[in-house]
Amino acid sequence: MAKTKSALALLSGPALLVGHSYGGMVITGVGTEAPNVTGLVSIAATVPAEGETVTEIYGKFPLSEGMQSGAPSYGENTVWINPDAFHGVFGADIDPM
C-alpha cells in the first residue's frame, strides 16, 4: 500500500483507483485515506467491509490454487505467485503461446 500512497502523492489532480483481485484490498485501504481519490473501481476484486482484514476474508473459504502457490518475495510483507503455477492461477483463460 505504501507504493500506491506514494504514487497518489505525486499526482496533482484527482485519481480514480482500479483494483483487481487482491488489488481491491489495496485500493480500499489507500483510497479511503487519500484526499485526491475521487472513486474506487473493483473488478473481480476482494473488497473488505470496514475494519475487515484479508485474513478474515480469505479464512471464510477453502484455499484456492493461487493462495497455495504463494512464494516468498524479496520485499517485506509481499509474496509472489510461484512462476511455475502463474499461468494456471492468474491467466488460465489466456493462451500461453
C-alpha positions in Angstrom: 0.0 0.0 0.0 2.9 2.3 0.6 3.8 2.4 -3.1 0.2 3.3 -4.0 0.2 6.0 -1.4 3.5 7.4 -2.8 2.2 7.4 -6.4 -1.0 9.2 -5.3 1.0 11.8 -3.5 2.8 12.6 -6.8 -0.4 13.4 -8.6 -1.6 17.0 -8.8 -5.2 16.2 -9.7 -7.9 13.7 -8.9 -7.4 10.0 -9.2 -9.7 7.0 -9.8 -8.3 3.8 -8.4 -9.0 0.5 -10.1 -8.3 -2.9 -8.4 -8.5 -6.5 -9.5 -8.2 -9.5 -7.2 -6.2 -8.6 -4.1 -5.9 -5.0 -5.5 -9.4 -4.4 -4.1 -7.9 -4.6 -0.6 -5.1 -2.1 -1.6 -7.4 0.5 -3.3 -9.9 0.3 -0.4 -7.3 0.8 2.2 -5.4 3.6 0.4 -8.4 5.2 -1.3 -10.3 6.0 1.8 -7.4 7.9 3.2 -6.1 9.8 0.1 -7.7 13.2 -0.4 -7.3 13.2 -4.2 -9.1 9.9 -4.8 -12.5 10.5 -6.3 -13.6 6.9 -6.7 -12.8 3.2 -6.5 -13.5 0.6 -9.2 -13.3 -3.0 -8.1 -13.2 -5.6 -10.9 -13.4 -9.2 -9.6 -11.7 -7.9 -6.5 -11.6 -8.6 -2.8 -13.3 -5.7 -1.2 -13.3 -5.6 2.6 -16.0 -4.4 4.9 -14.9 -1.6 7.2 -12.3 -3.0 9.6 -12.2 -6.4 7.9 -8.7 -7.9 7.2 -7.6 -10.0 4.3 -7.0 -12.9 6.6 -10.6 -12.7 7.8 -11.9 -12.6 4.3 -9.8 -15.5 2.9 -10.4 -17.5 6.1 -14.1 -17.9 5.1 -13.2 -20.0 2.1 -11.1 -23.0 1.2 -7.6 -22.0 -0.1 -7.6 -21.5 -3.9 -4.8 -22.8 -6.1 -3.5 -19.3 -6.2 -3.3 -19.0 -2.4 -1.5 -22.3 -2.3 1.0 -21.1 -4.9 2.5 -18.2 -3.0 6.2 -17.9 -2.8 8.4 -15.7 -0.6 9.4 -12.4 -2.1 12.4 -10.1 -1.6 10.1 -7.4 -0.4 8.8 -7.2 3.2 5.1 -8.2 3.6 4.8 -9.4 0.0 4.6 -12.7 -1.8 4.8 -13.8 -5.4 2.8 -16.5 -7.3 5.2 -19.3 -8.0 6.3 -18.8 -11.6 5.5 -22.5 -12.4 1.9 -22.0 -11.3 1.4 -18.4 -12.6 -0.4 -19.2 -15.8 -2.9 -21.6 -14.3 -3.5 -19.4 -11.3 -3.6 -15.9 -12.9 -4.3 -16.4 -16.6 -5.7 -19.8 -17.2 -8.1 -18.4 -19.9 -5.2 -16.9 -21.9 -3.3 -18.8 -24.5 0.3 -19.2 -23.1 1.6 -19.1 -26.8 
